[in-house]
Structures are given as C-alpha cells and as structure tokens.
Amino acid sequence: MTDKEFHEKWALLDEEEREGLTRLIDQMKRANALGLIISMDEGSCAFFVADRASNAVVAPPPMNLPAVTAWLDTYEKKSTTK
C-alpha cells in the first residue's frame, strides 16, 4: 500500500475507528519490542499473539484488543521480574 492509498483509507475512517486503529498499532509496537507479533485469525476476526522468531502462538484467539493489552501487561511484568 502506498502512502497515498493509506491516507485515502485513513480519511474514510471515523474518529472511533481511527482511535481503535491507533490503539492496535500501539499494542503491536509493544509486542514487537518483546519479540512478539499480534495477528488476526481470519476465520473469527479475533486477535492472537505469536512469537516473532518461531511464529508459534503464545496467546491463542479469540482475543479482543483489551484482552491483548491485558495479556501484554502481564507478560511485561513477568519478563521484568525474572
């Protein structure tokens, strides 16, 4: 997707959709910093978390964005207390 295509699609979103997408991007950045990725199960349109290196699922679907956020919070706490 080109920058122009992205901006055109972004312009079509309402404020709530933009906020939701921004929250998702923030969580994806958090996951990346931890060596993880957030993906979407196409069949259920639910999120899951996987290890970036192995692509192994570490938190299976169905997860919504608040569940992903809570899972990352817990994972970060466990990672920093080791």
N, C-alpha and C positions, 0 to 999 in steps of 0.2 A: 504494500500500500504506500502510495506516495504521500508526502506531507499535505499536498493539496487535497487528496482524497480523504485523508484523516480529518482535516479542518472542515471539509464539507459535511462529513458524517457527524462530527462533533457539534456543528451548528444545528443539526436536526434534533439533537437531544434536548430534553427539557432539563431544568435545574436539578431535579431529583435524580435523573439518570446520570447527569454529569457528576454529581456528588457520589453516587454509587460506584461509578467507574473510577473515580479518583481514589475512593477507599480501597477498591480492589487493587489498583496499582500500588498503593502504599503497602498493602499486605504482601504483594508479590515482591516488592523490594526487600521487605523484612525477611521473607522466605529465602530469597536469593542470598542474602548476607549470611544465612545459616546453612547454606548448601542445599537448599530445598527449592522445589518449584510448586506452584499452585496451578492445577489443571482443572478442566471441566469434563465430567463424564457426559458425553454427547447424548447418551440414551436418556439420562434422567435430568440433564442440565444442572447437576449438582457438582460442587467442588470437591476436590481431594488434594492431598499433599503427598508429594513423592520426593525421594532422594534425587538430587540433580545428577550425581555421578552414575548411579546404577539404574535410575528410573523406577526403583522399587517403591511401591505405595507404602507410606508410613502412617497415613491417616485416611482411611477409605471414605468414599462417598456413602451416603449423601451428607454433604456438609453445606450449610449456607455461609455467607460471608461472616456473620457474627461468630459462628462455630469455628471457622478457620482462624479468626482473630484470637479467640479464646485458646485454641489449640497452640498457636504460635506463642502466646503469652506463657503458657505452661512449659512449652519446650525451651523457651529462652531462660526461664527460671531454673529449670533442671540443668541446662547447659552451663549456666554461670555458677552453680553451686557445686559442681564436680571438682 
